């Protein structure tokens, strides 16, 4: 897990805002399916997800295609 994802893993009450910044075209099938599972369909679309190990793993798979921010909810 990268250092930035480790920092997100320590926050307990935060949620993560995941924004797609690059296209999944040209990526592996697994990366495209991961974007779809996160709920990302279009560039600049964002979703808010719980800060959970499963979500952090999905973000790590497509880290080069998305940006991640912590948000309070």
PDB file of N, CA, C and O in Angstrom:
ATOM      1  N   UNK A   1       0.860  -1.175   0.000  1.00  0.00           N
ATOM      2  CA  UNK A   1       0.000   0.000   0.000  1.00  0.00           C
ATOM      3  C   UNK A   1       0.901   1.231   0.000  1.00  0.00           C
ATOM      4  O   UNK A   1       1.898   1.270   0.721  1.00  0.00           O
ATOM      5  N   UNK A   2       0.561   2.223  -0.793  1.00  0.00           N
ATOM      6  CA  UNK A   2       1.391   3.416  -0.871  1.00  0.00           C
ATOM      7  C   UNK A   2       1.219   4.267   0.374  1.00  0.00           C
ATOM      8  O   UNK A   2       0.273   4.085   1.140  1.00  0.00           O
ATOM      9  N   UNK A   3       2.143   5.199   0.568  1.00  0.00           N
ATOM     10  CA  UNK A   3       2.121   6.054   1.758  1.00  0.00           C
ATOM     11  C   UNK A   3       0.832   6.874   1.834  1.00  0.00           C
ATOM     12  O   UNK A   3       0.261   7.024   2.914  1.00  0.00           O
ATOM     13  N   UNK A   4       0.372   7.403   0.708  1.00  0.00           N
ATOM     14  CA  UNK A   4      -0.837   8.224   0.742  1.00  0.00           C
ATOM     15  C   UNK A   4      -2.061   7.396   1.128  1.00  0.00           C
ATOM     16  O   UNK A   4      -2.942   7.890   1.831  1.00  0.00           O
ATOM     17  N   UNK A   5      -2.124   6.148   0.681  1.00  0.00           N
ATOM     18  CA  UNK A   5      -3.252   5.298   1.062  1.00  0.00           C
ATOM     19  C   UNK A   5      -3.167   4.902   2.522  1.00  0.00           C
ATOM     20  O   UNK A   5      -4.198   4.733   3.172  1.00  0.00           O
ATOM     21  N   UNK A   6      -1.944   4.746   3.063  1.00  0.00           N
ATOM     22  CA  UNK A   6      -1.796   4.444   4.483  1.00  0.00           C
ATOM     23  C   UNK A   6      -2.330   5.587   5.334  1.00  0.00           C
ATOM     24  O   UNK A   6      -2.921   5.357   6.389  1.00  0.00           O
ATOM     25  N   UNK A   7      -2.125   6.820   4.876  1.00  0.00           N
ATOM     26  CA  UNK A   7      -2.640   7.971   5.606  1.00  0.00           C
ATOM     27  C   UNK A   7      -4.164   7.948   5.625  1.00  0.00           C
ATOM     28  O   UNK A   7      -4.773   8.272   6.645  1.00  0.00           O
ATOM     29  N   UNK A   8      -4.786   7.570   4.510  1.00  0.00           N
ATOM     30  CA  UNK A   8      -6.241   7.472   4.469  1.00  0.00           C
ATOM     31  C   UNK A   8      -6.742   6.342   5.359  1.00  0.00           C
ATOM     32  O   UNK A   8      -7.822   6.445   5.940  1.00  0.00           O
ATOM     33  N   UNK A   9      -5.978   5.277   5.470  1.00  0.00           N
ATOM     34  CA  UNK A   9      -6.397   4.116   6.250  1.00  0.00           C
ATOM     35  C   UNK A   9      -6.463   4.428   7.736  1.00  0.00           C
ATOM     36  O   UNK A   9      -7.195   3.762   8.469  1.00  0.00           O
ATOM     37  N   UNK A  10      -5.714   5.428   8.199  1.00  0.00           N
ATOM     38  CA  UNK A  10      -5.710   5.743   9.623  1.00  0.00           C
ATOM     39  C   UNK A  10      -6.891   6.615  10.039  1.00  0.00           C
ATOM     40  O   UNK A  10      -7.247   6.633  11.217  1.00  0.00           O
ATOM     41  N   UNK A  11      -7.502   7.331   9.113  1.00  0.00           N
ATOM     42  CA  UNK A  11      -8.653   8.169   9.438  1.00  0.00           C
ATOM     43  C   UNK A  11      -9.867   7.278   9.690  1.00  0.00           C
ATOM     44  O   UNK A  11     -10.176   6.400   8.884  1.00  0.00           O
ATOM     45  N   UNK A  12     -10.557   7.507  10.813  1.00  0.00           N
ATOM     46  CA  UNK A  12     -11.644   6.601  11.164  1.00  0.00           C
ATOM     47  C   UNK A  12     -13.018   7.088  10.738  1.00  0.00           C
ATOM     48  O   UNK A  12     -13.811   6.292  10.236  1.00  0.00           O
ATOM     49  N   UNK A  13     -13.327   8.361  10.920  1.00  0.00           N
ATOM     50  CA  UNK A  13     -14.675   8.826  10.634  1.00  0.00           C
ATOM     51  C   UNK A  13     -14.783   9.503   9.276  1.00  0.00           C
ATOM     52  O   UNK A  13     -15.856   9.984   8.909  1.00  0.00           O
ATOM     53  N   UNK A  14     -13.725   9.546   8.550  1.00  0.00           N
ATOM     54  CA  UNK A  14     -13.726  10.236   7.267  1.00  0.00           C
ATOM     55  C   UNK A  14     -14.268   9.334   6.167  1.00  0.00           C
ATOM     56  O   UNK A  14     -14.238   8.107   6.259  1.00  0.00           O
ATOM     57  N   UNK A  15     -14.756   9.980   5.143  1.00  0.00           N
ATOM     58  CA  UNK A  15     -15.119   9.281   3.924  1.00  0.00           C
ATOM     59  C   UNK A  15     -14.185   9.768   2.832  1.00  0.00           C
ATOM     60  O   UNK A  15     -13.512  10.786   2.996  1.00  0.00           O
ATOM     61  N   UNK A  16     -14.141   9.058   1.734  1.00  0.00           N
ATOM     62  CA  UNK A  16     -13.235   9.383   0.652  1.00  0.00           C
ATOM     63  C   UNK A  16     -14.016   9.841  -0.573  1.00  0.00           C
ATOM     64  O   UNK A  16     -14.969   9.189  -1.001  1.00  0.00           O
ATOM     65  N   UNK A  17     -13.596  10.968  -1.127  1.00  0.00           N
ATOM     66  CA  UNK A  17     -14.160  11.452  -2.374  1.00  0.00           C
ATOM     67  C   UNK A  17     -13.197  11.029  -3.477  1.00  0.00           C
ATOM     68  O   UNK A  17     -12.058  11.495  -3.529  1.00  0.00           O
ATOM     69  N   UNK A  18     -13.657  10.149  -4.353  1.00  0.00           N
ATOM     70  CA  UNK A  18     -12.828   9.598  -5.424  1.00  0.00           C
ATOM     71  C   UNK A  18     -13.287  10.225  -6.733  1.00  0.00           C
ATOM     72  O   UNK A  18     -14.460  10.136  -7.096  1.00  0.00           O
ATOM     73  N   UNK A  19     -12.351  10.863  -7.444  1.00  0.00           N
ATOM     74  CA  UNK A  19     -12.660  11.528  -8.708  1.00  0.00           C
ATOM     75  C   UNK A  19     -11.851  10.885  -9.820  1.00  0.00           C
ATOM     76  O   UNK A  19     -10.634  10.738  -9.707  1.00  0.00           O
ATOM     77  N   UNK A  20     -12.528  10.504 -10.892  1.00  0.00           N
ATOM     78  CA  UNK A  20     -11.833   9.930 -12.045  1.00  0.00           C
ATOM     79  C   UNK A  20     -11.204  11.064 -12.837  1.00  0.00           C
ATOM     80  O   UNK A  20     -11.894  12.011 -13.215  1.00  0.00           O
ATOM     81  N   UNK A  21      -9.892  10.980 -13.096  1.00  0.00           N
ATOM     82  CA  UNK A  21      -9.193  12.033 -13.839  1.00  0.00           C
ATOM     83  C   UNK A  21      -8.671  11.553 -15.182  1.00  0.00           C
ATOM     84  O   UNK A  21      -8.327  12.368 -16.037  1.00  0.00           O
ATOM     85  N   UNK A  22      -8.607  10.238 -15.382  1.00  0.00           N
ATOM     86  CA  UNK A  22      -8.138   9.689 -16.652  1.00  0.00           C
ATOM     87  C   UNK A  22      -9.070   8.566 -17.084  1.00  0.00           C
ATOM     88  O   UNK A  22      -9.781   7.973 -16.273  1.00  0.00           O
ATOM     89  N   UNK A  23      -9.048   8.292 -18.374  1.00  0.00           N
ATOM     90  CA  UNK A  23      -9.916   7.277 -18.939  1.00  0.00           C
ATOM     91  C   UNK A  23      -9.410   5.873 -18.630  1.00  0.00           C
ATOM     92  O   UNK A  23      -8.208   5.644 -18.499  1.00  0.00           O
ATOM     93  N   UNK A  24     -10.346   4.944 -18.518  1.00  0.00           N
ATOM     94  CA  UNK A  24     -10.000   3.548 -18.342  1.00  0.00           C
ATOM     95  C   UNK A  24      -9.664   2.851 -19.645  1.00  0.00           C
ATOM     96  O   UNK A  24      -9.200   1.710 -19.637  1.00  0.00           O
ATOM     97  N   UNK A  25      -9.892   3.524 -20.773  1.00  0.00           N
ATOM     98  CA  UNK A  25      -9.570   2.952 -22.078  1.00  0.00           C
ATOM     99  C   UNK A  25      -8.063   2.730 -22.156  1.00  0.00           C
ATOM    100  O   UNK A  25      -7.279   3.618 -21.819  1.00  0.00           O
ATOM    101  N   UNK A  26      -7.672   1.564 -22.594  1.00  0.00           N
ATOM    102  CA  UNK A  26      -6.254   1.253 -22.698  1.00  0.00           C
ATOM    103  C   UNK A  26      -5.718   0.564 -21.451  1.00  0.00           C
ATOM    104  O   UNK A  26      -4.608   0.032 -21.456  1.00  0.00           O
ATOM    105  N   UNK A  27      -6.506   0.576 -20.389  1.00  0.00           N
ATOM    106  CA  UNK A  27      -6.116  -0.127 -19.179  1.00  0.00           C
ATOM    107  C   UNK A  27      -6.517  -1.588 -19.257  1.00  0.00           C
ATOM    108  O   UNK A  27      -7.116  -2.039 -20.234  1.00  0.00           O
ATOM    109  N   UNK A  28      -6.174  -2.309 -18.215  1.00  0.00           N
ATOM    110  CA  UNK A  28      -6.555  -3.718 -18.188  1.00  0.00           C
ATOM    111  C   UNK A  28      -8.049  -3.847 -17.913  1.00  0.00           C
ATOM    112  O   UNK A  28      -8.695  -2.905 -17.455  1.00  0.00           O
ATOM    113  N   UNK A  29      -8.575  -5.015 -18.195  1.00  0.00           N
ATOM    114  CA  UNK A  29      -9.998  -5.271 -17.929  1.00  0.00           C
ATOM    115  C   UNK A  29     -10.286  -5.106 -16.439  1.00  0.00           C
ATOM    116  O   UNK A  29     -11.337  -4.587 -16.062  1.00  0.00           O
ATOM    117  N   UNK A  30      -9.352  -5.549 -15.590  1.00  0.00           N
ATOM    118  CA  UNK A  30      -9.522  -5.428 -14.146  1.00  0.00           C
ATOM    119  C   UNK A  30      -9.624  -3.961 -13.724  1.00  0.00           C
ATOM    120  O   UNK A  30     -10.433  -3.627 -12.858  1.00  0.00           O
ATOM    121  N   UNK A  31      -8.822  -3.087 -14.317  1.00  0.00           N
ATOM    122  CA  UNK A  31      -8.888  -1.664 -13.986  1.00  0.00           C
ATOM    123  C   UNK A  31     -10.213  -1.058 -14.415  1.00  0.00           C
ATOM    124  O   UNK A  31     -10.797  -0.264 -13.677  1.00  0.00           O
ATOM    125  N   UNK A  32     -10.695  -1.420 -15.596  1.00  0.00           N
ATOM    126  CA  UNK A  32     -11.986  -0.896 -16.062  1.00  0.00           C
ATOM    127  C   UNK A  32     -13.119  -1.364 -15.161  1.00  0.00           C
ATOM    128  O   UNK A  32     -14.013  -0.588 -14.825  1.00  0.00           O
ATOM    129  N   UNK A  33     -13.082  -2.641 -14.768  1.00  0.00           N
ATOM    130  CA  UNK A  33     -14.122  -3.166 -13.886  1.00  0.00           C
ATOM    131  C   UNK A  33     -14.046  -2.529 -12.501  1.00  0.00           C
ATOM    132  O   UNK A  33     -15.077  -2.324 -11.861  1.00  0.00           O
ATOM    133  N   UNK A  34     -12.852  -2.217 -12.037  1.00  0.00           N
ATOM    134  CA  UNK A  34     -12.694  -1.579 -10.742  1.00  0.00           C
ATOM    135  C   UNK A  34     -13.284  -0.174 -10.763  1.00  0.00           C
ATOM    136  O   UNK A  34     -13.965   0.220  -9.816  1.00  0.00           O
ATOM    137  N   UNK A  35     -13.034   0.586 -11.824  1.00  0.00           N
ATOM    138  CA  UNK A  35     -13.651   1.913 -11.955  1.00  0.00           C
ATOM    139  C   UNK A  35     -15.170   1.794 -11.914  1.00  0.00           C
ATOM    140  O   UNK A  35     -15.842   2.575 -11.241  1.00  0.00           O
ATOM    141  N   UNK A  36     -15.701   0.826 -12.628  1.00  0.00           N
ATOM    142  CA  UNK A  36     -17.148   0.622 -12.681  1.00  0.00           C
ATOM    143  C   UNK A  36     -17.691   0.245 -11.306  1.00  0.00           C
ATOM    144  O   UNK A  36     -18.753   0.719 -10.904  1.00  0.00           O
ATOM    145  N   UNK A  37     -16.966  -0.604 -10.587  1.00  0.00           N
ATOM    146  CA  UNK A  37     -17.387  -1.026  -9.251  1.00  0.00           C
ATOM    147  C   UNK A  37     -17.366   0.145  -8.272  1.00  0.00           C
ATOM    148  O   UNK A  37     -18.217   0.232  -7.386  1.00  0.00           O
ATOM    149  N   UNK A  38     -16.402   1.040  -8.429  1.00  0.00           N
ATOM    150  CA  UNK A  38     -16.360   2.233  -7.580  1.00  0.00           C
ATOM    151  C   UNK A  38     -17.506   3.191  -7.909  1.00  0.00           C
ATOM    152  O   UNK A  38     -17.818   4.079  -7.116  1.00  0.00           O
ATOM    153  N   UNK A  39     -18.129   3.014  -9.069  1.00  0.00           N
ATOM    154  CA  UNK A  39     -19.232   3.883  -9.470  1.00  0.00           C
ATOM    155  C   UNK A  39     -18.792   4.995 -10.390  1.00  0.00           C
ATOM    156  O   UNK A  39     -19.528   5.960 -10.597  1.00  0.00           O
ATOM    157  N   UNK A  40     -17.603   4.874 -10.944  1.00  0.00           N
ATOM    158  CA  UNK A  40     -17.067   5.914 -11.830  1.00  0.00           C
ATOM    159  C   UNK A  40     -17.275   5.505 -13.278  1.00  0.00           C
ATOM    160  O   UNK A  40     -16.838   4.433 -13.699  1.00  0.00           O
ATOM    161  N   UNK A  41     -17.942   6.361 -14.035  1.00  0.00           N
ATOM    162  CA  UNK A  41     -18.246   6.060 -15.428  1.00  0.00           C
ATOM    163  C   UNK A  41     -17.604   7.073 -16.380  1.00  0.00           C
ATOM    164  O   UNK A  41     -17.266   6.726 -17.511  1.00  0.00           O
ATOM    165  N   UNK A  42     -17.431   8.324 -15.931  1.00  0.00           N
ATOM    166  CA  UNK A  42     -16.964   9.400 -16.803  1.00  0.00           C
ATOM    167  C   UNK A  42     -15.817  10.148 -16.132  1.00  0.00           C
ATOM    168  O   UNK A  42     -15.697  10.162 -14.907  1.00  0.00           O
ATOM    169  N   UNK A  43     -14.986  10.765 -16.951  1.00  0.00           N
ATOM    170  CA  UNK A  43     -13.912  11.600 -16.434  1.00  0.00           C
ATOM    171  C   UNK A  43     -14.529  12.798 -15.718  1.00  0.00           C
ATOM    172  O   UNK A  43     -15.531  13.351 -16.172  1.00  0.00           O
ATOM    173  N   UNK A  44     -13.927  13.196 -14.599  1.00  0.00           N
ATOM    174  CA  UNK A  44     -14.347  14.286 -13.700  1.00  0.00           C
ATOM    175  C   UNK A  44     -15.582  13.928 -12.878  1.00  0.00           C
ATOM    176  O   UNK A  44     -16.087  14.776 -12.142  1.00  0.00           O
ATOM    177  N   UNK A  45     -16.074  12.717 -12.982  1.00  0.00           N
ATOM    178  CA  UNK A  45     -17.163  12.273 -12.118  1.00  0.00           C
ATOM    179  C   UNK A  45     -16.558  11.892 -10.771  1.00  0.00           C
ATOM    180  O   UNK A  45     -15.457  11.344 -10.715  1.00  0.00           O
ATOM    181  N   UNK A  46     -17.275  12.180  -9.689  1.00  0.00           N
ATOM    182  CA  UNK A  46     -16.775  11.797  -8.378  1.00  0.00           C
ATOM    183  C   UNK A  46     -17.847  11.051  -7.599  1.00  0.00           C
ATOM    184  O   UNK A  46     -19.045  11.226  -7.821  1.00  0.00           O
ATOM    185  N   UNK A  47     -17.381  10.221  -6.686  1.00  0.00           N
ATOM    186  CA  UNK A  47     -18.250   9.472  -5.782  1.00  0.00           C
ATOM    187  C   UNK A  47     -17.655   9.552  -4.385  1.00  0.00           C
ATOM    188  O   UNK A  47     -16.450   9.744  -4.227  1.00  0.00           O
ATOM    189  N   UNK A  48     -18.497   9.406  -3.382  1.00  0.00           N
ATOM    190  CA  UNK A  48     -18.042   9.390  -1.996  1.00  0.00           C
ATOM    191  C   UNK A  48     -18.220   7.975  -1.479  1.00  0.00           C
ATOM    192  O   UNK A  48     -19.312   7.410  -1.551  1.00  0.00           O
ATOM    193  N   UNK A  49     -17.150   7.410  -0.960  1.00  0.00           N
ATOM    194  CA  UNK A  49     -17.160   6.043  -0.454  1.00  0.00           C
ATOM    195  C   UNK A  49     -16.644   6.011   0.970  1.00  0.00           C
ATOM    196  O   UNK A  49     -15.882   6.881   1.390  1.00  0.00           O
ATOM    197  N   UNK A  50     -17.070   4.994   1.711  1.00  0.00           N
ATOM    198  CA  UNK A  50     -16.587   4.780   3.072  1.00  0.00           C
ATOM    199  C   UNK A  50     -15.093   4.474   3.049  1.00  0.00           C
ATOM    200  O   UNK A  50     -14.585   3.874   2.102  1.00  0.00           O
ATOM    201  N   UNK A  51     -14.406   4.890   4.089  1.00  0.00           N
ATOM    202  CA  UNK A  51     -12.978   4.599   4.220  1.00  0.00           C
ATOM    203  C   UNK A  51     -12.825   3.192   4.781  1.00  0.00           C
ATOM    204  O   UNK A  51     -12.719   3.001   5.992  1.00  0.00           O
ATOM    205  N   UNK A  52     -12.817   2.211   3.884  1.00  0.00           N
ATOM    206  CA  UNK A  52     -12.736   0.798   4.267  1.00  0.00           C
ATOM    207  C   UNK A  52     -11.595   0.134   3.508  1.00  0.00           C
ATOM    208  O   UNK A  52     -11.216   0.604   2.436  1.00  0.00           O
ATOM    209  N   UNK A  53     -11.047  -0.938   4.039  1.00  0.00           N
ATOM    210  CA  UNK A  53      -9.940  -1.619   3.369  1.00  0.00           C
ATOM    211  C   UNK A  53     -10.279  -2.070   1.945  1.00  0.00           C
ATOM    212  O   UNK A  53      -9.424  -2.030   1.061  1.00  0.00           O
ATOM    213  N   UNK A  54     -11.516  -2.495   1.726  1.00  0.00           N
ATOM    214  CA  UNK A  54     -11.915  -2.951   0.394  1.00  0.00           C
ATOM    215  C   UNK A  54     -11.847  -1.808  -0.614  1.00  0.00           C
ATOM    216  O   UNK A  54     -11.375  -1.984  -1.738  1.00  0.00           O
ATOM    217  N   UNK A  55     -12.320  -0.641  -0.201  1.00  0.00           N
ATOM    218  CA  UNK A  55     -12.314   0.523  -1.086  1.00  0.00           C
ATOM    219  C   UNK A  55     -10.882   0.993  -1.316  1.00  0.00           C
ATOM    220  O   UNK A  55     -10.531   1.373  -2.432  1.00  0.00           O
ATOM    221  N   UNK A  56     -10.052   0.971  -0.274  1.00  0.00           N
ATOM    222  CA  UNK A  56      -8.656   1.372  -0.431  1.00  0.00           C
ATOM    223  C   UNK A  56      -7.932   0.452  -1.406  1.00  0.00           C
ATOM    224  O   UNK A  56      -7.074   0.910  -2.161  1.00  0.00           O
ATOM    225  N   UNK A  57      -8.260  -0.828  -1.401  1.00  0.00           N
ATOM    226  CA  UNK A  57      -7.664  -1.764  -2.352  1.00  0.00           C
ATOM    227  C   UNK A  57      -8.073  -1.458  -3.774  1.00  0.00           C
ATOM    228  O   UNK A  57      -7.254  -1.532  -4.691  1.00  0.00           O
ATOM    229  N   UNK A  58      -9.346  -1.110  -3.966  1.00  0.00           N
ATOM    230  CA  UNK A  58      -9.811  -0.748  -5.304  1.00  0.00           C
ATOM    231  C   UNK A  58      -9.130   0.536  -5.774  1.00  0.00           C
ATOM    232  O   UNK A  58      -8.749   0.651  -6.939  1.00  0.00           O
ATOM    233  N   UNK A  59      -8.977   1.501  -4.864  1.00  0.00           N
ATOM    234  CA  UNK A  59      -8.316   2.757  -5.222  1.00  0.00           C
ATOM    235  C   UNK A  59      -6.865   2.491  -5.604  1.00  0.00           C
ATOM    236  O   UNK A  59      -6.354   3.102  -6.542  1.00  0.00           O
ATOM    237  N   UNK A  60      -6.200   1.595  -4.895  1.00  0.00           N
ATOM    238  CA  UNK A  60      -4.807   1.270  -5.214  1.00  0.00           C
ATOM    239  C   UNK A  60      -4.692   0.675  -6.617  1.00  0.00           C
ATOM    240  O   UNK A  60      -3.699   0.904  -7.308  1.00  0.00           O
ATOM    241  N   UNK A  61      -5.695  -0.081  -7.037  1.00  0.00           N
ATOM    242  CA  UNK A  61      -5.681  -0.695  -8.367  1.00  0.00           C
ATOM    243  C   UNK A  61      -5.738   0.355  -9.474  1.00  0.00           C
ATOM    244  O   UNK A  61      -5.130   0.179 -10.530  1.00  0.00           O
ATOM    245  N   UNK A  62      -6.464   1.441  -9.239  1.00  0.00           N
ATOM    246  CA  UNK A  62      -6.635   2.474 -10.271  1.00  0.00           C
ATOM    247  C   UNK A  62      -6.071   3.821  -9.812  1.00  0.00           C
ATOM    248  O   UNK A  62      -6.570   4.871 -10.215  1.00  0.00           O
ATOM    249  N   UNK A  63      -5.051   3.794  -8.985  1.00  0.00           N
ATOM    250  CA  UNK A  63      -4.494   5.024  -8.400  1.00  0.00           C
ATOM    251  C   UNK A  63      -4.032   6.019  -9.469  1.00  0.00           C
ATOM    252  O   UNK A  63      -4.093   7.229  -9.251  1.00  0.00           O
ATOM    253  N   UNK A  64      -3.577   5.527 -10.608  1.00  0.00           N
ATOM    254  CA  UNK A  64      -3.102   6.402 -11.674  1.00  0.00           C
ATOM    255  C   UNK A  64      -4.252   7.023 -12.481  1.00  0.00           C
ATOM    256  O   UNK A  64      -4.015   7.884 -13.328  1.00  0.00           O
ATOM    257  N   UNK A  65      -5.482   6.594 -12.226  1.00  0.00           N
ATOM    258  CA  UNK A  65      -6.645   7.102 -12.960  1.00  0.00           C
ATOM    259  C   UNK A  65      -7.545   7.993 -12.112  1.00  0.00           C
ATOM    260  O   UNK A  65      -8.461   8.620 -12.642  1.00  0.00           O
ATOM    261  N   UNK A  66      -7.301   8.060 -10.804  1.00  0.00           N
ATOM    262  CA  UNK A  66      -8.190   8.780  -9.900  1.00  0.00           C
ATOM    263  C   UNK A  66      -7.400   9.670  -8.941  1.00  0.00           C
ATOM    264  O   UNK A  66      -6.197   9.496  -8.747  1.00  0.00           O
ATOM    265  N   UNK A  67      -8.122  10.636  -8.343  1.00  0.00           N
ATOM    266  CA  UNK A  67      -7.592  11.381  -7.203  1.00  0.00           C
ATOM    267  C   UNK A  67      -8.490  11.089  -6.013  1.00  0.00           C
ATOM    268  O   UNK A  67      -9.665  10.764  -6.180  1.00  0.00           O
ATOM    269  N   UNK A  68      -7.940  11.204  -4.820  1.00  0.00           N
ATOM    270  CA  UNK A  68      -8.671  10.866  -3.609  1.00  0.00           C
ATOM    271  C   UNK A  68      -8.535  12.010  -2.607  1.00  0.00           C
ATOM    272  O   UNK A  68      -7.440  12.523  -2.379  1.00  0.00           O
ATOM    273  N   UNK A  69      -9.669  12.403  -2.009  1.00  0.00           N
ATOM    274  CA  UNK A  69      -9.682  13.422  -0.963  1.00  0.00           C
ATOM    275  C   UNK A  69     -10.498  12.901   0.206  1.00  0.00           C
ATOM    276  O   UNK A  69     -11.434  12.124   0.019  1.00  0.00           O
ATOM    277  N   UNK A  70     -10.142  13.328   1.416  1.00  0.00           N
ATOM    278  CA  UNK A  70     -10.956  13.007   2.584  1.00  0.00           C
ATOM    279  C   UNK A  70     -12.054  14.039   2.724  1.00  0.00           C
ATOM    280  O   UNK A  70     -11.819  15.228   2.508  1.00  0.00           O
ATOM    281  N   UNK A  71     -13.245  13.606   3.081  1.00  0.00           N
ATOM    282  CA  UNK A  71     -14.358  14.522   3.327  1.00  0.00           C
ATOM    283  C   UNK A  71     -15.053  14.093   4.607  1.00  0.00           C
ATOM    284  O   UNK A  71     -15.055  12.915   4.963  1.00  0.00           O
ATOM    285  N   UNK A  72     -15.646  15.067   5.297  1.00  0.00           N
ATOM    286  CA  UNK A  72     -16.450  14.783   6.482  1.00  0.00           C
ATOM    287  C   UNK A  72     -17.902  14.605   6.067  1.00  0.00           C
ATOM    288  O   UNK A  72     -18.439  15.395   5.290  1.00  0.00           O
ATOM    289  N   UNK A  73     -18.523  13.575   6.585  1.00  0.00           N
ATOM    290  CA  UNK A  73     -19.951  13.372   6.306  1.00  0.00           C
ATOM    291  C   UNK A  73     -20.608  12.797   7.501  1.00  0.00           C
ATOM    292  O   UNK A  73     -21.813  12.546   7.482  1.00  0.00           O
TER     293      UNK A  73
END
